[in-house]
Amino acid sequence: MEIIILPDPQQAALLAARIIAKELRAKPALALGLATGRTMESVYACLVALHRNEGLDFSRCSTFNLDEYIGIPPEHPGSYRSYMEAHLFGQVNLPAGRSHLPDGMAADLDAESRHYEEMIREAGGIDLQLLGLGSDGHIGFNEPLSALLSRTREKALTPATRQQNAPMFGGDPAQVPARAITMGVGTILDSRRCLLLATGAEKAAILAKAVEGPITAMVTASALQLHPTCQVVVDEPAAAGLQGIDYYRWIFHNEPEWADFR
Ligand code: GLP
């Protein structure tokens, strides 16, 4: 794992977008795993700008989102399909049939979960998985005590998560669906590369647990410590609780692989 610390959330989002853009240019048929949440909005804004200004091409790419709420239709304004259409899909040249999210309206959620895993396999596996960090340490919707080998399945959301995501539902946590389909921690770990983005002081304590604490199902993001190619991009406020901050800065400023990004 490498931790890259940028001064503010905009620069952190831009770096994440540039990492994605570099992968997409190197492999135009990239299988790209996507995330939602407020943190990602700036990443998508940067990708849209790279598409418009520098011709970043999504025409051969496929995307797989981490998760979707159960029981709301795709056209519901709070659905992750709506979020993705607004922030990315509707603004770049990604062909309509190439964006995938789990179907939260499926009659048989177990069958839908297996089908989602199958689609990822058929795409050759996910090349790069973008991840946010939940206030309870989740990745995707893998809430505390999710098995670290879990696959795509239905999960009940914690009160903390429903509170965190309430702004998309008129500010009322009771309006946030109680369940979701999410890629499992094992599904995420199968990606060839993981890129986690966390910004803001409110993420500092949980970020420190995720990257420097013990690997535990209580903080599913901590499972990323097992991944051989995982970068964590943060801003200064989110980095405030880290012990090894000087070493992380040294790596970013000295390792040749980061030369293009400094
Ligand atoms: C939701 C998503 C997560 C994401 C989290 C972060 O819970 N299911 O995948 O990591 O939001 O949200 P935010 O960026 O708004 O803090």
Residues whose N, C-alpha, C, O or C-beta is under 5 A from the ligand:
A	BS01	GLP	A35 T36 G37 R38 T39 M40 D67 G132 L133 G134 H138 I139 G140 F141
